[in-house]
Amino acid sequence: MKEFIPGICWQEFPTSNQLAVNALNNAGFKALRIFFNLCDLPYIATPNQAYIKNLFATMPNGEHAWTFEGHASVNTTTEPMRASFNFCKKYSWLPIVCMGYQEELPHNWLGRAPLQQYWGWLGKFAKEFAIYLKSIYGFNRADLEVYNEPSKLQALGFGYDKYCSLAYIMAIGWKSVTNYKVHVFVDDLLRQDYLMAILNDTALMQKVDYISTHCGLAHEDQEWDRGLIIITNQKIAKYPHLKQALTEMSVNGTWSRLQNLHNLVAMYCIIGAIRNIEFGTSTRIDDIFMWDRAGNLQCSSPTKRDIITAFNKTYYKPYTIVEDDMELELNYVKLNTVNNETKIVQEILVDSGYLTLVTGKCDAATVAGIKKFQADKKITVDGWVGKGTWEKLLLETPTGYTRFLPLFMQLLTKTAVYR
């Protein structure tokens, strides 16, 4: 696997509690699955940035009224929804935003199984939400999960076909931001029939990055015993770009099962890493730390803590924008070139407003964007990228500076002959 990102599910901890924050960081977690409750959305005809800004100012934590086995509000905190994103930004965690509905509540105008008339709205909402995370928070990557356990909507007449159609629309909106990733399926591994139906939607599969699954929750221990992680990997292999993520996972007390994740999944988010002590300990959900309303924190199992810390720190591999096998040479970028450098140039030009589309091929639009960039930077306007233009692109544009500065340092060591 070129990446392996360990995380936790939900905001089950008070982000203002530094003891809890330190415990999670010290354990090597690097991602947070954030539940975004669509039930809380007020109606507006066209979602825009002002609308998203208001949500970040007013929305409660997505689990604010969730119940679990008769326990109300014991898995979450009273902090607002934005606290999760503030936490991710401060500590450089990956936010994984699960947009869906709380099953226990009455539902708002969108409906738990949204009518088709609102699908376009949700696509626009996903786009505006992603833009906000990039422009305001500065996340170079944020992931979207399209619904939690969508197979449960089948009883409401919302089968996999409708799920795939809606997921496609939301994926297009979310991925309007370069490098933002999309997860679909997000269901129990036992639902292999539902998984296959989704995998057969080739149009959707070209728009998503992860098949996200639940493993070992509740009494579903057979998900581990049947080796369904391996089986799922074999099924998604028909799409080489797809990865598997266990974004809701419990090892059900058998901690050696962690080793089954290595080289099979790209990320996992464990249930119960840190929870409200009022819930009590559990053998089915793998609590490691517990906190109480007074802010006290205790380690419920030093053994579990040490096992998961060692595992996370041994195998953690962050997502990198540049593929592991790519070595950036100072190849020229000019009309009709097709290479990794062309893609990088296009991404920088898109982020800087000189181009609208990344294709990987230097076409006429790319040449025009290069010329406009060169004119603005007062360098020779020739429509192709040599050393002087590379330096300006990589060091003076937002994308170039934040994403490709390490590559520029590689470039300086190359011995290629420049114009």
C-alpha positions, 0 to 999 in steps of 0.5 A: 500500500502506498498509504496507510492512515490510522484514524478514529470514528466520530468526535467522541472526545472533547477537543478542548481536553488537552489530555484527550488530544495528547492521548490520541496524538501520542497513539499515532492516529492521523484521521478523524471521521466526522459525522455531518447530519443532513437532518440539521440543514436549513432550507435554502434554494441554492447553497453558497459560501455564505450558507456554508459559513453560517453552518460552520457558525451554528451547527451542532455536532452531528451526533448531538441526538444520536442514541446507541442501544438505548443510551442517549448522547453518551458517545459524543460531546456538546462541542459544535460541528466545527470543533472537529474541523478545527481539531483536524486543522490544528493537528494535521489530521485528515477530515473524513466527512460522512454526510448522512442521516441519524436513524433515530430522528424525524427527518427534515425537508431533505428526507432520510431517503432524499427525493430525486428533486433534491439530488442536484441540491446535494451535489451543489452542497457538497461542492460548496462544502469542499470549497469552504474546507479548501479556501477557509481551512486550507485543507489540501485534502478532505474526504467525503463519505456518501452516506453511512450504511446506505443499504438500510435505505432499501426498505424506504425504496432507496435501492443501490441504483438510487444510491449510485446516482446520488453518489455520482452527483455528490462525488462530482461536486466534492471532487471539483476541488483538486485532490479531494477524495470520495468514499462510497459503499460505507456498509457492513462487509457482510453486504457483499451483494450490495457491494457488487451492485455498486462495483458494477456501476462503472460510471460511479467507480470512475469518480470515487477513490475508496470502497469504505466498509464496516468491519467487526461491529456489534456481533458481526465477528464473522466478518473477520473469520470469513476473511471478507477484507481479502475477498473485498480487496479481490473484488475491487481489484477490477478498478486499479485506482480503488482502495479499501478503507475500514472507516468503521471498525472494531477488532472485537477484543482480538487485537492481533487482527490489526495485522490483517489490515497491513497491505490490505486497507489504505486507512481505518477508523476504529470505533471507541478509541476514546469515549464518554465514561458514562457509556461503560466499557465494552468487549464489542467496541474497543475502548482504549481511553475514557473521559467523564463530564468533568474532563478526567481521562483514564486509559481503560487498557494500557495493553490495547493502547500500546498495541495500537500505538505500535501498530499505527506508528509502524505502518502509518504512511500518509497520502502523498500527492506525488506517486511513490514511483514518480521522479520529477525531471526537468522535462520541458512542458510545451504543446502536445507533451504528455507527462507528469510535469504537464499535469503539475503545471496544469494543477498550478495553473488551475489553482492560480486561475490561468486554466480550468481543466487538468488533462495531463496533455499540454493542449492549446488552452494550457499553452495560453495559460502558460503565456498569460502566467509568463506575461504576469510574472514578466518572464519570456513569453514563449508558451512553454515551461523551461527552468525560469518558468518552473521556478516561478510556477513552483515558488510563487503560486499557492499550489506550487509553494505548498504542494511542490516545494519539495519537488523544486528542491529536487529540480535544483539538483538535476543536471538536465540541460535547459534552454 
